[in-house]
Amino acid sequence: VLLLDAFDNITLNEHFDPNFFRFLRAQATMDKVSYVTATLAPLAKIAHKGIVDSPFFNIFYNYSLGPLALEEAQALIVIPAKKAGLSCTEEEITWVLKLAGRHPFFIQRVCHYLYEEKLSQNNGQIDLRHVKKQAYEDLQSHFQDTWKRLSNEHLTVLQNEARQGDKNDRSFPELSESDLFRQFVRDACRTEVFKMTAEE
């Protein structure tokens, strides 16, 4: 079994031609190998022109993961902190979820800087603005990489959601629930949160 993360790096790379994908498909149909791939979209939608109609893509079952459940996201914040001898207040848990949404990697990176801040302050005053700045700078390259891989349709939806500020239902909650990701989108698109005054 081959577990392949970011497999869209392969399907978008024109150096991997139809023969390469025929070979991969043949190995799977002969039961020599099974593939589990992780991508931002179904493989056929993120493939270069030379392989977009490859029969390789029809051997897969698509499963969308989406964001963590709220309880799972909270556990990802609390349990590692406990293992490190730290505690998180309800306000801190809410704050992490606001910044990171329910994306596990975003949560882990925000928590890393929160825990570092807690350890350096010896349970004193925590500078949440500093933690937010560090997490945003750390995640920026990941945000950029994700942004480059999204379809035009997804980009448009995420741009609109980034301008809407706090909103309960989002089309791509694994990304757009995160305040940090929405901030990245606004920065990348040079836009702001939509606001309307009472006069308007």
N, C-alpha and C positions, 0 to 999 in steps of 0.2 A: 504494500500500500504506500503510495507516494502522497504525502501531504504538501501541497504547494501553495504558499501564501503569495499574494500579489501576482497571480498567474497572468494577469493582464499585461505585465511586463513582457511576457513571451508573445501573447497574441497580438500585441501592438507593434512588435519588433519585426520589421520586414525581412530581416535575415533568416527568420524561421519561415520557410516556404511550405507549400502544400505537401511536398514529400515528407517533411518532418512530421506533420500532423497525421499523415496517412500511416506512418510508422507507429506513432503513439497509439492511434486507433486500433491498429492491427494487434499490438501487444495486449490491449484491453479486451478485444473480442476473442483472443485466444486464452483468456483468463490468466495471463502471465503477470498482469499488474492491474491495480485499481487506483484511480486518481481521485483525490479529494482536493479541490481547488478553492481558493478564497479570492474573490474579486469584488469590485464595487458594483458590477452589473453583470447580467448574463454574458457568457463568453462571446456568443455570436454578435452581441451589440458592441463589444469592445475589441474588435479584431481588425487588422489592417485589410485593405481591399483585396489583396491576393488570396486571402483565406476565409473571407466572410461567409462563403457558402460551403465551407469544408464540412464533410460528414462527421468529422471529429467531434463537433459540438453536439451532435444528437445522441451521444452516449452518456450524457450527463443528466442527472436529476437536479433541478434548481431548488435551493432552499434558502429563503431570505431570513437572516438571523435577526436583524433589527436591534433595538437597544435592550439592555438588561431590564428585567422587571424591577420595580421600585425597591422591593425587599432585597433583591440581589445587589443592586447598586449600593444600598445602605450597608449591607454586609461587607462589600468590597472596601468601604471606607473604614468601618468599625473594627473588623476582625484583624487586619494587619496592624492597626494602631495598638490594639490590645496585646498582640504578640510582641510588639516593640516596647511594651510598658507604658503606652500613652493612652489617653482617653480623648474622646471627641464629644463636644457638647452637641445638643440638638441643633443649635444655631450654626455650628461649624459643619455639621452634616448637610444641612439645608444649603449653606453657602457653597460647599463643594459641588453639590448636585446642580446648583444654579450655574456655576462656572463650567462644569464638565458635562452636564446632562447625564444620560445613562450609558454613555459610551465607555466601556471598561478601560481602554487605554487612556482616554482623557482623564478619567477618575484617578487612575494610578499616578499620572504625572502631576495633577493638582495636589493629590495627597502627599506625594514625595516632598514637594516644597512646603506643604503645611507641616508635615512631621519634622522636616529639617528646621523650620522656624520654631516649632515647639521645643525641640531639643536644644537649640541655641539660646532660647530665652529662659530655660529652666522654669517653665510654667509661669513666666512673667507675661507682660503685655505682648500680644502677637500682632505683627504688622501685616494685616491681610492684604493691603494694597501691594506690599512688596512680594508677597506670595503670589498674588494674581499676576503681577508683572513678570516674575520668573517663569511661572507656568505658561503664560502666553508666549514668551520668547522661546521657550523650550518646544512648544507644540507648533510654532509657526511653520517650520519646515514640513511637518507632517500634514498640516492643513494645506500647504501649497501643493504637496504631492497628491493629496486627495482631490483638490480642486482641479488639477490638470487632467485627472482621469475621468472626471464626470462628463456625462453627455450634455449637450447644449440645453436639452429639456430640463435636466436636473439643475444645471447652473441657474437657469431662469427662475425656477421655483425657489431655490435657496436664496437667491438675491432678494426676491420678494419677501420671503420669510425673515430675512435678516433685517429688513426695513420695518417689520411689524413689531419689533420689541417683544415683550412678554405675550405669549399666545399659548393656549392650552393644546390645541391640536395642530400638529405639524406633519407635513408630507414625508419628511425624512428625519424623524425624531432622533435617530442615532447620531446625526450630525447637528441638526438645527436646534435641538434642545439646549445645546451648549452655548452659554453667553460668549465664551471665548471664540468658538467657531463663528458665531454670527458677527462678532467684532472683526474677525479676520475677513469675512466676506465684505463687510462694509468698508474696511480699509482697502481691500483689493479692488473693489468696484467704485471707490471714492464716493460713497453715498452715506446717508445718515438714517437714523430711525425716523420713520414718518411721524410727524406731529401735526396736530390741527388745534388751533386755538378756538376758544368759545366764539370769538368774533368771526372767524372763518366759517 
